[in-house]
C-alpha cells in the first residue's frame, strides 16, 4: 500500500509538469504575438510610406522631401491645436456639413470610410491608434475611444460589437462629398 506522502508527491509532480508545460506554451504564444505585432507595425509603416509617395506623385527630389516633411508637420500641428478648441460634434443628418467637426473626428471617420470602401470590417481603438501612428498606450486609446463613442452617440459611427467601430449606414466620410 503506497504512502499518503508518496501519493501527494506524485500528484504534485504531475501538477508541476502541467504548470511548466503551460508556461512554455504561454512563452511561445507571447513570442509569436510579439512577432505578429512587429510584422503588423511594419505593414502599417509600409502603407504610410506608399500613401506618402503616392500623395506626392513620386516626383519630389530628395531635398524637397525634407522641406515637405517639415511643412506637413507644421500643417498637422496647426489643425490639431484648432481641433482642441472646438470638439463639438453635431448629430448627423443627410447632407451634414463636415466643416463643423474637428480634425480629430475627421480622421476617425475617414479611416473607417476608407475601410468601408475596401470592404473591411470594424476597427478597435487600439488599431486606430496604430493606423494614426500614435503610441498605442492606454491614454491615447482611451482618448480615441471617447471620440469614437461621441461619434456613435451622434449617429456618425456604429459599434456592432463592444469596442469595435464602423461607419454608420448612410454616412459618407469628410472627403466623400457629404
N, C-alpha and C positions, 0 to 999 in steps of 0.2 A: 504494500500500500504506500503510495507516494506521500511525501510530507506536504503539509499545507504551505510551508515556506517555499518548497520546490515548485509547487503549482503556481504560486504567486510570482515567483521569479520567471517561470515560463511565460505567463501572461504579460508580465512587464516587458520581457524581451520582444514578444510579438507586437505590443503597443509601441515600443521604441522603434522597431523596424518600420512600422507603419508611419510613424511621425517622420522618421528620416526619409522615407520614400516620398511622402507628401512634400516635405521641404525641398527635396531635389526637384520634384515636378514643379513646385512653385518658383524655384530659382530659374528653371528652364523657361517657364511661361513669362516670367519677368524679363529675362534676357530677350526673348522673342518679341515681347511687347515693346521694349526699348528699341530694338532694331526696326520694327514696323513703324514706330513713331519717327525715328530718324529718316526712314525712307519716305514717309508721308511728308515731312518737312521739306525734303529735297524736291519732291514733286510740286509742292506749293511754291517754293523758290523758283523752280524752273518755269512754272506757269506765269509767275510775275515777270520774270525776265522776258519771256516771249511776248507778253502783253506790252511791256515797255518798248521792246524793239518794234513791234507792230504799230504801236501808237506813234512812234517817231518816224515811221516809214522806213526804218533801217538805213537812212541815208545820212545821218548826222556824223560828222567826223569826231574823232576821239576827244579833242579839246572841247568841242561844243557839247558833248555829253556831260562833262563835268559842270559846265555852266547851266545846262538844262536841269541837271540834278539839283543844283542849288536853287534855281528858280522854282522847281517843283516843290522843294522843301518849304520855300517861302510861301507859295500859294497854298500848300496843305496846312501850314500852321495858321494862316490868317483866317480861313473859314472855320477851322476848329475853334479858335477863340470866339468867333462870331456865333458859333453853334451853342456855346455855353451861355451866351447872353439870352438866347431865345430857345427854349426847349418845349414850347407849346406844340402839341400835335392835335390838330382838329380831327373830328370824326370824319371818316372817309365817305364821300358821296361820289357818284359818277361825275367825272369831269372836275374833280377836286384839283385845286391849284397846288403844285408841289413847292412853289416858292415860299410858302408859309412854314414849311417843315425844315428843320435844321439839317445841316450836312451829315451829322452822325446818323440820323434816321434815314436819310437818302441812301447812305452806304449800305445799311442793313437791308432796306427794301430792294436796292439794286442787285445785291448779290443773290437774294432769293429770287428775284425776277429772272436773273441770268440762269439760275439753276432750273427754274420752271421752263424756260425756253429750251433748255437742253434735256428736259425730261428727267431731271434728277430729283431726288426726294428732299425732305426737310433737313434742316441743319440744327445742330445744338449750338449753344452759345460758345462753347469751347472751340468748336470747328470754325465758327465765325471769327473768333479772335485770331486763330491761326491764319485764316484767309486774309484778314486785315493786316497781318504782320505784327500783331500785338503779342506781347508776352502773355502766355497762357497761364495766368495766375488768378487766384480767386477774386481779387478786386476788379480786374479787367473783365473777367467773365460775368461777375455779378452786375457790373455796370451795363454790359450788353444785355443781360437778362432783363434788367429793369426797363431798358429801352424797348426790347422786343415785346415784353408784357404790355407796355404802354401802347405799342402799335397794334397788338391783339385787341386791347380794350377799345381802340379807336376804329376797329374794323379793317385795318390795312393788312394784318397778318392773321394767320390761324395757328393754333397749337394742336395738331392732330394727335400727338402723343405728348405726355409730360416732358417738357424741356426741349422739344423739337418744334421748330418754327418753319412755316412756309407762307408764301404769298396767299392772301385771301382771294377767293373766286371773284373775278371781275376787276381786280386791282392790277394796274399796269405800273411798271417801275417809273421812276422820275424821268428817265431818258426815253420812255416808250410813248411819249405824246399825251400822257394823262396828267 
